[in-house]
Amino acid sequence: MTTTPEHASAVPLRVLDHNDIFRDEVYEKQFEGKREFEDAAPKEEVQRVLDWTRGWEYREKNFAREGLTVNPAKACQPLGAVLAALGFEGTMPLVHGSQGCVAYFRSHFARHFKEPVPAASTSMTEDAAVFGGINNLVEAMENITALYKPKHIAVSTTCMAEVIGEDLFAYIGAAREQEVISQDFPVSYAHTPSFVGSHITGYDVMLKGILEMLAKSPDADASKVEKSDKVRLNVIPGFDTYVGNHREYRRILELMGVDPLILGDHSSSLDSPADGEYFLYPGGTPLAEGALAKFSRASLLLQESTLRRTAEYIQKDWKQDTIVLETPLGVKGTDAFLTAVAKVAEVEVPAELTAERGRLVDAITDSHAYVHGKRVAIAGDPDLVIALTRFVLELGMIPVHVVSTNADPTFKARMEKVLSASKFGAEATVWPEKDLWHLRSLVFTEPVDVLIGSMQLKYISREANVPLVRVGFPIFDRHHLHRFPIIGYTGGLHLLTQLVNTILDEMDRNAPDHSFDAVR
Amino acid sequence: MTTTPAPTRAETEAMIAEVLGQYPTKAAKFRTKHIKANDPEGSKECEVKSNIKSRPGVMTIRGCSYAGSKGVVWGPVKDLVTISHGPVGCGQYSWATRRNYAHGHLGVNNFTAMQITTDFQEKDIVFGGDAKLETVLDEIVELFPLAKGVSIQSECPIGLIGDDIEAVAKKSAKKHDIPVIPVRCEGFRGVSQSLGHHIANDAVRDHVLGTGGGTFEQTDYDVALIGDYNIGGDAWASRRILEEMGLRVIAQWSGDGTLNEMKSTHLSKLNLIHCYRSMNYICTTMEERFGTPWTEFNFFGPSKIISSMRKIAEFFDDEIKAKTEAAIARYQVRFDEITKAFRPRLEGKRVMLAIGGLRPRHTIGAYEDLGMEVVGTGYEFAHKDDYTRTYSMLKEGTLLYDDPNSFELEEFAKHLKPDLMGAGVKEKYVFHKMGIPFRQMHSWDYSGPYHGVDGFAVFARDMDIAINSPAWDLLEAPWSKAGEVA
């Protein structure tokens, strides 16, 4: 029997689920019996091929691929556009094109954030593919306005709309003419073809679209800027799925006596309280504040590859200091960030932050012996991978394989600069535009001690028996990591905790009895 | 246990009118046809319209044709490489999220939980993607030598740029001597996942069905398990029952399924279909082409499991009937143990559902076996024949909604105040914020199986976990009650 009665009344019957139930002999026999109908390859043949896929010969074939992509660590543009939109107050993301895309974006984010993700589609079908989707967009605006009462609609596109060449600007104009939305109702838009770039590109162009719209809105009036002793700085985190990071940027800047304006702040919209009431738009950068962003002292952009177009736009149109920094992970990353803020805002770094720095350094000294010399593979979005690499180098870890499927042409040079700054960086090989099937080959042929990346690396982790430290996006299979910061000194402490304890867990798990130490 | 009395048809109709009153005129006119107070007799005035386009902008919960073909029908076939043909997104978002369990080594003889794509770039759109597809097929054969074949799942651009994937597939199949199956499931086709199911079934019909067999001896008790995607191991739990009835399952469609099983399904003596919506097409085809009878069944919960077992046994001889009765007698002990444990904790609880496929009706009996009542239900992508199968299963006045969207589900939940909501991950967290217990009823919320005898125990346990979690008592801060400090 597969269950045993339990006495505790809160759990009236101990029930086994898929994790255990199929270990039962009945099922073992069923699975063996099913093979007869599968025409399955003999087990020895499967083993032979499995071994072959883990070797150097396979690695060469795998890296010779010209067309095939297997397990890429990237998604498509409109996903990023939806995230950008969710960073603004009262904003409904509307994706023009086939409706299935939006179902996917909403599910994808819901699985990561464990939060509701509002986003609408214009639900184009075959007739719209032939005649164009103007009516779909107009009716979508009408229905959204009636049912979901947004303050702003941010329109992006699926590949279907892009292939047939839809004109968003004209369609939005038509919606105004037909009076389904008023002449001054805020609508921003961006063309986000899935066959160009990746989700980070979509984030960039949608953010730029929103900022452009806001900067031209009636609210973008210098007289509306509140007088304050504090210097206002724009902070643009980019495609950053850590809501804790947004809050941490705010906290750090406030500690420094600076007035932060986070552009694309989804920390409330994607991390809202459960209190019995559902709010469709629980947060985001206030639109009126966003409109004043061009009057801030400077903009700090914290993802260079992701925010290229936004940075160009701000520099050219807002004519303010446009400071593009590596994402501030770890000690030196955060040092650079604070130094830049202090310089541009003409403020001092307060003792409290210096103490936080000291605590992170203290924690690193406590843990250094366990992380030192550990070989790591890192995969993810280019800006995150660069920042993570710099952090692990600070810890004395050895980056071996560095993969970024959606790396841009600057990635390799930026990466090499980071690697060459540390003697721990000498062994690393950098793999732009490679996927996680490439990484599998790399890990099997040149083993590592730790993997760092999204949950999508879990297959390699299990197969190669290498622990995975989950950092980045998406993380569907562990809870709440994204609610804590990974940027700043506090974020560094979280990352270090994850890293060192993963290594210690692994050490305990594999320790012979005599080495199963009580103190580490 | 006290329960709110069931609303009358008039009361439900008034509620519907109130919710639809918030729509613009045009959309209200369309939506009215899709939301009804149930009449168990299935009268004309209560007929729910279905399989019609979603209104733009309403936040439909529906997906697309690609999702129906790749995600539902083809993706679970474990020894085929499934190519998501087009840009990277579709395959990325549907990678391993449906939980179609399968035995085998990923990337060696099992290709289910993988994202294999042609990753279209701008040049592929401009110059066409056929050349790239051909290269990709060559590379798949080289890197995945144990793959028995390849299916090409078309994403939106394929049908718009005029690619001839059929020609590429044919050429490649000949070159490599394996089936290469082109599937025209572009996401813009049709109104939901549903057309994708149909297109996928047609591709099976045209490229796979009846092309194999003979790798095993036939018996009089050979059946095929159709429309079970082995979510959390569902098909294995169902297969266990069929085997204990004395039947031999020669094919699983398509959870933990293989190309060989699909090729030899025409040898089945009876096709047993669980998810009618997604695979009725192939059952009809086999009936027409091979004379194979088929029957629907329901393996959710004791009542339906027992009646389905007897219904299936009727197709066979006395030996099978005797084995079936013996199995039922054994299962009854287990069912009693499960309901004795969980029913007192769930009795009288009211459930709202919004799901796809078969579940909006097929799970009703399982809830009822636990003393629970379905007070509102509806389908994402049903057709008329799904609703005609549903009316009689529900009380008069029960709310029925077709293609319900975010707005409607939230509004109806506010009116009906269910004790449990069952829908998908897009809906889940809305209801958590509202303090309404929730179970994802597409993926079994990462649990399962829910099919079969073993599945019913998990189903009962999970509903208990959702409803009786102490977490729901924590929502209100002590100082926020009626605006007063405690």
Interface residues (C-beta under 8 A of the other chain):
Chain A: T2 T3 A10 P12 L13 V15 L16 D17 H18 I21 F22 V26 Y27 Q30 F31 G33 K34 E36 F37 E38 D39 A40 A41 E45 V46 V49 L50 T53 Y58 K61 N62 R65 E66 G67 L68 T69 V70 N71 P72 K74 A75 C76 P78 L79 L94 G97 S98 Q99 G100 C101 A103 Y104 F105 R106 S107 H108 A110 R111 K114 E115 P116 V117 P118 A119 A120 S121 T122 S123 M124 T125 E126 A128 A129 N136 L137 E139 A140 M141 E142 N143 I144 A146 L147 Y148 T158 C159 M160 V163 I164 P193 S194 F195 V196 S198 S272 P273 A274 D275 G276 E277 Y278 F279 W437 R440 Q456 Y459 E463 F476
Chain B: Q22 Y23 P24 K26 A27 K53 S54 R55 P56 G57 V58 M59 T60 I61 R62 G63 C64 S65 Y66 A67 D79 G86 P87 V88 G89 C90 Q92 Y93 S94 W95 T97 Y101 H103 G104 H105 L106 G107 V108 N109 A113 M114 Q115 I116 T117 T118 D119 F120 Q121 E122 D124 I125 K132 L133 T135 V136 E139 I140 E142 L143 P145 L146 K148 E155 C156 P157 G159 L160 I161 G187 F188 R189 G190 V191 Q193 G212 T215 F216 G232 G233 W236 A237 R239 R240 E243 V249 I250 A251 Q252 D256 T258 L259 N260 E261 S264 E337 I338 A341 F342 R345 N405 S406 F407 E410 G424 V425 K426 K428 Y429 V430 F431 H432 K433 M434 G435 S447 G448 P449 D454 A457 V458 A460 R461 D464 N468 L475 E476 A477 S480
